[in-house]
Amino acid sequence: MPNLNLFKEKLTRTMHPNLTAKELADLMVNAVLETEYGQTFSLSPGYAGMISTLGNSILNNPELRRQALAITNIYLRNNYGNQENIG
């Protein structure tokens, strides 16, 4: 089972309100994959391209985009106060 606390820690270190929707999607994908498979997985050839592809897939699918941005809105609101909606 994935470590939810590790996932939250990764988001805490990287996420902030000034990121674009694409950057937020990529950060979420990166945090999920590093939490699930370990940080050494991110050193694999083609990892950056995979992150970009998965981030684009999230943003290009209206339902996935809505869900991902809703999660980031909640997270940013809880950690940075009341910010404008993202997306």
C-alpha positions as CSV (number, residue, x, y, z in Angstrom):
1,M,0.0,0.0,0.0
2,P,1.4,3.4,-0.9
3,N,2.6,5.6,1.9
4,L,0.2,8.5,2.1
5,N,2.4,10.5,4.4
6,L,5.4,10.2,2.0
7,F,3.1,11.4,-0.8
8,K,1.9,14.4,1.3
9,E,5.5,15.2,2.2
10,K,6.6,15.3,-1.4
11,L,3.7,17.6,-2.3
12,T,4.6,19.9,0.7
13,R,8.2,20.2,-0.6
14,T,7.3,21.0,-4.2
15,M,3.8,22.5,-4.6
16,H,3.1,26.2,-4.3
17,P,0.3,28.5,-5.6
18,N,2.3,30.1,-8.4
19,L,2.6,26.9,-10.5
20,T,0.7,26.4,-13.7
21,A,-1.9,23.6,-14.1
22,K,0.7,21.6,-16.1
23,E,3.4,22.0,-13.5
24,L,0.9,20.9,-10.8
25,A,-0.2,17.9,-12.8
26,D,3.5,16.9,-13.4
27,L,4.3,17.4,-9.7
28,M,1.4,15.2,-8.6
29,V,2.4,12.4,-11.1
30,N,6.0,12.6,-9.9
31,A,4.9,12.4,-6.3
32,V,2.7,9.4,-7.0
33,L,5.4,7.5,-8.9
34,E,8.2,8.2,-6.5
35,T,6.0,7.2,-3.6
36,E,4.9,4.0,-5.3
37,Y,8.2,2.9,-6.9
38,G,10.9,4.8,-5.0
39,Q,13.0,7.8,-5.8
40,T,15.5,5.7,-7.8
41,F,12.7,5.0,-10.3
42,S,12.8,8.7,-11.2
43,L,16.4,8.3,-12.4
44,S,15.3,5.9,-15.1
45,P,15.9,7.0,-18.7
46,G,12.7,8.5,-20.2
47,Y,11.3,9.3,-16.7
48,A,10.8,13.0,-17.5
49,G,9.1,12.2,-20.8
50,M,6.8,9.8,-19.0
51,I,5.9,12.5,-16.4
52,S,5.2,15.0,-19.1
53,T,3.0,12.5,-21.0
54,L,1.0,11.5,-17.9
55,G,0.6,15.2,-16.9
56,N,-0.7,16.1,-20.4
57,S,-3.1,13.1,-20.3
58,I,-4.5,14.4,-17.0
59,L,-4.9,17.9,-18.4
60,N,-6.4,16.8,-21.7
61,N,-9.1,14.6,-20.1
62,P,-11.8,17.0,-18.6
63,E,-12.7,14.6,-15.8
64,L,-9.2,13.9,-14.7
65,R,-8.2,17.5,-15.0
66,R,-11.2,18.5,-12.8
67,Q,-10.3,15.9,-10.2
68,A,-6.5,16.7,-10.2
69,L,-7.1,20.5,-9.9
70,A,-9.7,20.0,-7.2
71,I,-7.2,18.0,-5.2
72,T,-4.5,20.7,-5.7
73,N,-7.0,23.5,-4.8
74,I,-7.8,21.7,-1.5
75,Y,-4.2,21.1,-0.8
76,L,-3.1,24.6,-1.5
77,R,-6.0,26.1,0.4
78,N,-5.0,24.0,3.4
79,N,-1.3,24.9,3.2
80,Y,-1.3,28.4,1.9
81,G,-4.6,29.9,3.0
82,N,-7.4,31.0,0.8
83,Q,-6.0,31.3,-2.8
84,E,-7.8,31.8,-6.1
85,N,-9.1,28.7,-7.8
86,I,-6.6,27.0,-10.1
87,G,-7.4,25.7,-13.6
